[in-house]
C-alpha cells in the first residue's frame, strides 16, 4: 500500500468512533450523575422537611392534649425526641392568647426572649405564623449555627381551639449533607464502574464496525490496482455484510469484464489478422496479373482475357468481403435499428426457394417445405430476413451431397419457429460453438471460397429482430438451424 493511502490514527474510523462514543458516554454519565445528585439532594431535603413538619404537627397535638388534660411530662417527651433526632425544639407561649400556655410547658425561652435577643430574631417570623394558626417552613443560613438550617413551626391549641403557643423545630442541614454525601459516594462509584464497562463495550463495538470497513477498503485498493480476484471474506447478516457482498460482486464483475476485455482485444487482433489475410490473397493475385500484363509478358489476347477475368473475380470477392464487413459492423452497432413492417415468413421462403432452386437443381437436391399456417406474420425487415435465411439455405445446399434433401418447417405456437435442416456432412462438436464468430471457417473444402462472415451476419439479423438462432448437428447426418420470433400481435 502506498504512503498516500496511509491514514493517521486520529483520522481512522475506529479512533473517531471510540472518541465520539466516549465523549457521549462521559457527557451522558456526567449529566445523569449531576441530575441524579440534584434530584436526590432535593428529595432528601424535601423528605426531611416533611418529616420535621409531620413531627411538629404531632408534637403540637401532644402539647394540646397535655394542656387540655392538665397533665405533666411533656418536656420529658421533648427531651427524648431531641436526643433521637438531634433537633433543637422550643415550645413558646403565645402572650396574646386569652389563656396562654403555662410556664411549665416551656423550655426556658419566652416569646420576649425571641423578640429581644439578636440571635433569636430570625425565628420570630415562623413563631408569629404559628400564633396565627399556620404551619411555617424555612431554610436559611444561620449565624449562630454557622451553617444552613431548616426551621418548622406549628401552632399549639388549647381549650376551644385557641392558639396558646407554638412548637419550633430547628435542624442543621450540615448533618443531613453528610448523609447525602455518603449516599452520593456510592452513586458516583457505581457510575464510574458502569462507565468503565461502557468503555469496554464501545471498544468492542467500534472494533466490530471498523474492522470490516478496513478490510473492504483494502479490497477496494486491491481492485483499483488490478487484482480483480481480491475478496473481502466478510460474512455478516447486516448492512456491513450486504456492503461486503456488493464489493465481492463488484470484484466478480470486474474480473468477468477484464476477461471479456482481454477476449475482445484478442478478437480485435484476430479480426485485423483475418481481414489482412482475406485481403492479401486477392490483392496479391491482382498485383501479379497486373504486373504480368504491364510488363507485356502475355501477348495472346485469349490469355489476357483470362487474366482480366481472374482479376475481376478477385475484385468482386474483395467487394463482397468489404460489403459483408460493413453490414456486420452496422448490425453490431447498438444504435442501429432496422425498419420494421408486417412480414409474412411464408412469402419470404417462397422467394428464397425460387432463388435457391437453381443451385439445388445442379446437385439434384430436393427442397421440402412444411407450413402449419398459410400466414405467419412478424414485424421485420423483408430484405434482411431474406438475407438471413438465404445464408442458411446456401450453406445447407453447399454442404449437402448430391441427391439429398433440405427440409424447411414453419410452425406457430406462442412463437413462430422456423427450422432449416439438411442431410449434409454435419458440424464437428468442437466447431459448433464457434460457427457464429467472424471469419470462422471449418476445414471442409466447401468453405474454401467463403469469407466466414455469413453466419455472423445471420445471427446479428436475428438479434435485431428480437429472435434467437440455435443449431443442432450430428457428424455425417446433417445440421439443423432453428429460429424463433415473436408473432405479430394481430396474428396471435
C-alpha positions in Angstrom: 0.0 0.0 0.0 1.4 3.4 -0.9 2.2 6.1 1.6 -0.6 8.2 0.2 -3.1 5.6 1.3 -1.9 5.6 4.9 -4.4 7.1 7.4 -3.3 8.8 10.6 -4.6 7.4 13.8 -6.7 10.4 14.6 -8.4 10.1 11.1 -9.2 6.4 11.5 -12.8 5.4 11.9 -12.0 3.3 15.0 -10.5 6.3 16.7 -13.4 8.6 15.7 -16.0 6.1 16.8 -14.2 5.5 20.1 -13.7 9.2 20.8 -17.3 10.2 19.9 -18.9 7.4 21.9 -16.5 8.0 24.8 -17.3 11.7 24.9 -21.0 10.9 24.5 -20.9 8.4 27.4 -18.9 10.8 29.6 -21.3 13.7 29.0 -24.3 11.4 29.4 -22.9 9.9 32.6 -21.9 13.3 34.0 -25.4 14.8 33.2 -27.2 11.8 34.7 -24.9 11.9 37.8 -25.5 15.6 38.3 -29.2 15.4 37.7 -29.5 12.4 40.0 -27.4 14.1 42.6 -29.6 17.2 42.4 -32.8 15.2 42.5 -31.5 13.0 45.3 -30.5 16.1 47.3 -33.8 17.9 46.7 -35.7 14.7 47.5 -33.8 14.1 50.7 -34.3 17.7 51.8 -38.0 17.5 51.0 -38.3 14.3 53.0 -36.5 15.9 55.9 -38.8 19.0 55.8 -41.9 16.7 55.5 -40.6 14.6 58.4 -40.0 17.7 60.5 -43.4 19.2 59.7 -45.1 15.9 60.5 -43.2 15.7 63.8 -44.0 19.3 64.6 -47.7 18.7 64.0 -47.6 15.6 66.2 -45.8 17.5 69.0 -48.3 20.3 68.8 -51.1 17.8 69.1 -49.4 16.1 72.1 -48.9 19.5 73.7 -52.6 20.4 73.2 -53.5 17.1 74.9 -51.3 17.9 77.8 -52.7 21.4 78.1 -56.3 20.4 77.9 -55.9 17.5 80.4 -53.6 19.4 82.7 -51.0 16.6 82.8 -47.3 17.0 83.3 -44.3 15.3 81.5 -44.4 16.9 78.0 -41.0 18.4 78.5 -39.6 14.9 79.1 -41.1 13.7 75.9 -39.5 16.6 74.1 -36.1 15.8 75.5 -36.2 12.2 74.2 -37.1 13.4 70.7 -34.2 15.9 70.8 -31.8 13.2 71.6 -33.1 10.8 69.0 -33.3 13.3 66.1 -30.5 15.7 67.1 -33.0 18.6 66.7 -33.4 21.8 68.7 -37.1 22.1 69.9 -38.8 25.0 71.6 -42.3 25.5 73.0 -43.2 29.1 73.1 -46.2 30.5 74.9 -48.5 32.9 73.0 -48.6 36.1 75.0 -51.6 37.3 73.0 -53.8 34.4 73.9 -56.6 34.7 76.4 -55.3 31.6 78.2 -51.6 31.5 77.4 -49.7 28.2 77.7 -48.4 27.7 81.3 -44.7 28.2 82.0 -44.3 24.6 83.0 -44.8 23.7 79.3 -42.0 26.0 78.2 -38.2 25.3 77.9 -37.0 28.5 79.5 -37.3 30.8 76.4 -40.2 33.1 76.2 -41.6 35.0 73.3 -40.0 38.1 74.7 -36.5 36.4 74.5 -37.1 35.7 70.8 -38.1 39.2 70.1 -35.3 40.9 72.1 -32.3 38.7 71.7 -30.5 39.2 68.3 -29.7 35.5 67.6 -33.4 34.6 68.1 -34.9 37.3 65.9 -34.8 35.3 62.6 -37.2 32.7 64.2 -39.8 35.3 65.1 -41.5 35.2 61.7 -42.1 31.5 61.9 -43.3 31.8 65.5 -45.8 34.5 64.6 -47.2 32.4 61.7 -47.7 29.6 64.2 -49.5 32.1 66.5 -51.8 32.9 63.6 -52.7 29.2 63.3 -50.5 28.4 60.3 -47.6 26.0 59.8 -44.3 27.5 58.5 -41.3 26.0 56.9 -38.0 27.9 56.2 -34.4 27.1 55.0 -31.6 29.7 55.5 -28.0 30.3 56.6 -27.8 30.9 60.3 -25.0 32.8 62.0 -25.5 31.0 65.3 -25.2 27.5 63.9 -22.8 28.8 61.2 -24.5 26.7 58.5 -27.7 26.2 56.7 -30.7 25.2 58.9 -34.3 24.2 58.4 -37.0 25.6 60.8 -40.5 24.3 61.1 -43.2 25.8 63.3 -46.7 24.5 64.2 -49.4 26.1 66.4 -50.4 24.6 69.8 -54.1 24.8 70.5 -55.8 24.9 73.9 -59.4 24.9 75.0 -61.8 25.9 72.3 -59.1 25.7 69.7 -57.4 28.9 70.8 -53.7 29.1 69.7 -51.9 29.2 73.1 -48.4 28.6 71.9 -46.1 27.2 69.2 -43.7 24.4 68.5 -40.4 25.4 66.8 -38.0 22.7 65.5 -34.6 23.6 64.1 -32.5 21.0 62.2 -28.9 21.6 60.9 -28.6 20.8 57.2 -24.9 20.1 57.6 -25.8 16.9 59.3 -28.1 15.9 56.5 -25.5 16.8 53.9 -23.2 14.3 55.4 -25.8 11.6 54.8 -26.4 12.9 51.3 -22.6 12.9 50.6 -22.3 9.3 51.9 -25.1 8.2 49.6 -23.7 10.1 46.6 -20.4 8.4 47.1 -22.0 5.1 46.1 -23.8 6.7 43.3 -20.6 8.1 41.8 -18.8 4.8 42.4 -21.5 2.8 40.5 -21.4 5.4 37.7 -17.7 5.1 37.3 -18.0 1.3 37.2 -20.8 1.5 34.7 -18.8 3.9 32.6 -15.8 1.6 32.6 -18.0 -1.3 31.4 -19.5 1.0 28.8 -16.0 1.9 27.5 -15.2 -1.8 27.0 -18.4 -2.2 25.1 -17.6 0.8 23.0 -14.2 -0.6 22.1 -15.8 -3.9 21.1 -18.5 -2.2 19.1 -16.0 0.2 17.4 -13.7 -2.7 16.5 -16.6 -4.8 15.1 -17.7 -1.8 13.0 -14.3 -0.6 11.8 -12.5 -3.8 11.0 -14.9 -4.9 8.2 -14.7 -1.4 6.7 -10.9 -1.5 6.9 -11.0 -4.9 5.1 -13.3 -3.6 2.5 -11.0 -0.6 2.0 -8.1 -2.9 1.5 -10.1 -5.0 -1.0 -11.1 -1.8 -2.9 -7.5 -0.8 -3.2 -6.6 -4.3 -4.4 -9.3 -3.9 -7.1 -8.1 -0.5 -8.0 -4.6 -1.9 -8.5 -6.0 -4.5 -10.9 -6.2 -7.6 -8.6 -9.8 -8.5 -9.5 -9.6 -11.8 -7.6 -9.5 -9.9 -4.3 -12.4 -10.7 -1.9 -13.4 -9.2 1.4 -14.1 -12.6 3.1 -16.7 -10.9 5.3 -19.8 -13.0 6.3 -22.3 -10.9 8.2 -26.1 -10.7 8.2 -26.3 -6.9 8.5 -25.8 -3.8 6.4 -22.0 -4.2 6.5 -22.4 -7.7 5.3 -24.6 -6.5 2.4 -21.9 -3.9 1.6 -19.2 -6.6 1.7 -21.3 -8.8 -0.6 -21.7 -5.9 -3.0 -17.9 -5.4 -3.0 -17.4 -9.1 -3.7 -20.0 -8.9 -6.5 -18.1 -5.9 -7.9 -14.9 -7.9 -7.8 -16.5 -10.8 -9.7 -18.0 -8.4 -12.3 -14.6 -6.6 -12.7 -13.0 -10.0 -13.2 -15.6 -11.0 -15.8 -15.2 -7.7 -17.6 -11.4 -8.0 -17.5 -11.7 -11.4 -19.1 -14.2 -10.2 -21.6 -12.0 -7.2 -22.4 -9.0 -9.4 -23.0 -11.2 -11.6 -25.1 -12.4 -8.6 -27.1 -8.8 -7.4 -27.5 -7.8 -10.8 -28.8 -10.9 -10.8 -31.1 -10.0 -7.4 -32.4 -6.4 -8.6 -33.1 -7.8 -11.8 -34.8 -10.2 -9.6 -36.8 -7.4 -7.4 -38.2 -5.4 -10.5 -38.9 -8.3 -12.2 -40.6 -9.1 -9.1 -42.7 -5.5 -8.8 -43.6 -5.3 -12.5 -44.6 -8.6 -12.3 -46.6 -7.4 -9.2 -48.5 -3.9 -10.3 -49.0 -4.6 -13.2 -51.4 -6.8 -11.3 -53.9 -4.5 -8.2 -53.7 -1.5 -10.5 -54.4 -3.3 -12.1 -57.3 -4.4 -8.8 -58.8 -0.9 -7.3 -58.4 0.7 -10.4 -60.0 -1.6 -10.3 -63.0 -1.4 -6.6 -63.3 2.5 -6.7 -63.3 2.4 -9.5 -65.9 0.1 -7.5 -68.2 2.0 -4.3 -67.6 5.4 -6.0 -68.5 3.9 -7.3 -71.7 4.8 -10.9 -70.8 1.5 -12.1 -72.0 0.7 -11.3 -75.7 -2.0 -13.7 -76.6 -5.4 -12.0 -76.5 -7.2 -15.1 -75.1 -4.6 -15.3 -72.2 -5.1 -11.6 -71.5 -8.9 -12.1 -71.2 -8.3 -14.9 -68.7 -6.1 -12.6 -66.6 -8.7 -9.9 -66.8 -11.5 -12.3 -65.8 -9.5 -13.6 -62.8 -8.7 -10.0 -61.7 -12.4 -9.1 -62.0 -13.3 -12.2 -59.9 -10.8 -11.2 -57.2 -12.2 -7.6 -57.2 -15.7 -8.9 -56.7 -14.5 -11.2 -53.9 -12.9 -8.2 -52.1 -16.1 -6.1 -52.8 -18.2 -8.9 -51.2 -15.9 -9.1 -48.2 -15.9 -5.3 -47.6 -19.7 -5.3 -48.1 -20.1 -8.1 -45.5 -17.8 -6.3 -43.1 -19.7 -3.0 -43.4 -23.0 -4.8 -42.9 -21.8 -6.8 -39.9 -20.3 -3.6 -38.3 -23.7 -1.9 -38.9 -25.6 -4.7 -37.4 -23.4 -4.9 -34.3 -23.9 -1.2 -33.6 -26.3 -0.9 -30.7 -27.7 2.4 -32.2 -28.6 0.7 -35.5 -32.3 -0.1 -35.8 -33.9 -1.9 -38.7 -37.1 -0.6 -40.2 -39.9 -3.0 -39.3 -43.1 -3.7 -41.1 -45.5 -6.7 -41.1 -43.8 -9.6 -43.0 -45.2 -13.0 -43.9 -42.4 -15.5 -43.4 -44.2 -17.9 -45.8 -43.8 -15.3 -48.5 -40.1 -14.8 -47.6 -39.5 -18.5 -48.0 -41.4 -18.7 -51.3 -39.0 -16.0 -52.6 -35.9 -17.9 -51.1 -36.9 -21.2 -52.6 -37.2 -19.7 -56.1 -33.7 -18.3 -55.8 -32.2 -21.4 -54.2 -33.8 -24.0 -56.5 -31.4 -23.1 -59.3 -28.4 -24.0 -57.1 -30.2 -27.1 -55.6 -31.1 -28.4 -59.1 -27.4 -28.6 -60.1 -26.9 -31.1 -57.3 -30.3 -32.7 -57.6 -31.2 -31.6 -54.0 -34.9 -31.6 -53.2 -36.2 -28.7 -51.1 -39.2 -29.8 -48.9 -41.4 -27.2 -47.1 -43.9 -27.7 -44.4 -46.1 -24.8 -43.2 -48.7 -25.3 -40.5 -50.5 -22.0 -41.4 -50.9 -20.1 -44.7 -49.8 -16.9 -42.9 -47.1 -16.5 -40.3 -46.7 -12.7 -39.7 -43.9 -11.0 -37.7 -42.6 -7.4 -37.6 -39.3 -7.2 -39.5 -37.3 -6.1 -42.5 -38.1 -8.3 -45.5 -34.8 -7.9 -47.2 -32.8 -8.6 -44.1 -34.9 -11.7 -43.2 -34.4 -13.0 -46.7 -30.7 -12.4 -46.5 -30.5 -14.3 -43.1 -32.5 -17.3 -44.3 -30.6 -17.3 -47.6 -27.3 -17.7 -45.8 -28.6 -20.8 -44.1 -30.1 -22.2 -47.2 -26.9 -21.6 -49.2 -24.9 -23.5 -46.6 -27.4 -26.3 -46.4 -27.2 -26.8 -50.2 -23.4 -26.3 -50.3 -22.6 -28.8 -47.6 -25.1 -31.5 -48.8 -24.1 -34.2 -51.2 -26.0 -34.8 -54.4 -29.4 -36.4 -54.3 -30.1 -35.3 -50.8 -32.9 -33.1 -49.3 -33.2 -29.8 -47.4 -36.2 -29.7 -45.0 -37.9 -26.4 -44.1 -40.6 -26.3 -41.4 -42.6 -23.2 -40.3 -44.9 -23.7 -37.3 -46.6 -21.4 -34.8 -47.1 -21.9 -31.1 -46.6 -19.0 -28.7 -43.8 -18.1 -31.1 -43.1 -18.7 -34.7 -40.5 -21.4 -35.1 -38.5 -21.8 -38.4 -36.4 -24.9 -38.9 -33.9 -25.5 -41.8 -32.4 -29.0 -41.8 -30.0 -30.5 -44.3 -28.6 -34.0 -44.8 -25.0 -32.9 -45.2 -21.7 -33.6 -43.5 -22.7 -32.0 -40.2 -20.6 -29.9 -37.9 -17.9 -31.1 -35.6 -18.8 -30.7 -31.9 -15.6 -28.7 -31.4 -16.6 -26.2 -34.0 -20.3 -25.8 -33.2 -19.7 -23.1 -30.5 -17.6 -21.0 -32.9 -19.6 -21.1 -36.1 -21.2 -17.7 -35.5 -17.8 -16.0 -34.9 -16.4 -13.6 -37.6 -14.1 -15.3 -40.1 -14.5 -18.7 -38.6 -14.4 -21.4 -41.2 -14.1 -25.1 -40.9 -11.5 -27.1 -42.8 -14.1 -28.6 -45.2 -13.4 -27.9 -48.9 -16.8 -26.3 -49.3 -15.5 -23.4 -47.2 -12.6 -22.6 -49.3 -14.3 -19.7 -51.2 -16.3 -18.3 -48.2 -15.5 -15.2 -46.2 -16.5 -16.7 -42.8 -19.0 -13.8 -42.2 -22.3 -15.3 -43.4 -23.4 -16.9 -40.1 -22.1 -14.0 -38.0 -24.3 -11.7 -40.1 -27.3 -14.1 -39.9 -27.0 -14.1 -36.1 -27.0 -10.3 -35.9 -30.0 -10.0 -38.1 -31.9 -12.5 -35.9 -30.9 -10.4 -32.8 -32.1 -7.2 -34.4 -35.5 -8.9 -34.9 -35.5 -9.9 -31.2 -35.3 -13.5 -32.3 -33.0 -16.4 -31.5 -31.0 -18.8 -33.6 -29.8 -22.3 -32.5 -28.0 -25.1 -34.2 -28.1 -28.9 -33.8 -25.8 -31.1 -35.7 -24.6 -34.7 -36.0 -21.5 -35.6 -38.0 -22.4 -37.5 -41.1 -26.2 -36.8 -40.7 -26.6 -33.1 -41.2 -27.3 -29.9 -39.4 -30.5 -28.1 -38.2 -30.8 -24.3 -37.7 -33.8 -23.3 -35.6 -35.1 -19.7 -35.5 -37.8 -18.3 -33.1 -39.6 -15.0 -33.4 -42.5 -13.3 -31.7 -45.6 -13.3 -33.9 -47.3 -10.1 -34.9 -49.9 -9.2 -32.2 -52.8 -9.1 -34.6 -51.9 -12.6 -35.6 -51.6 -14.1 -32.1 
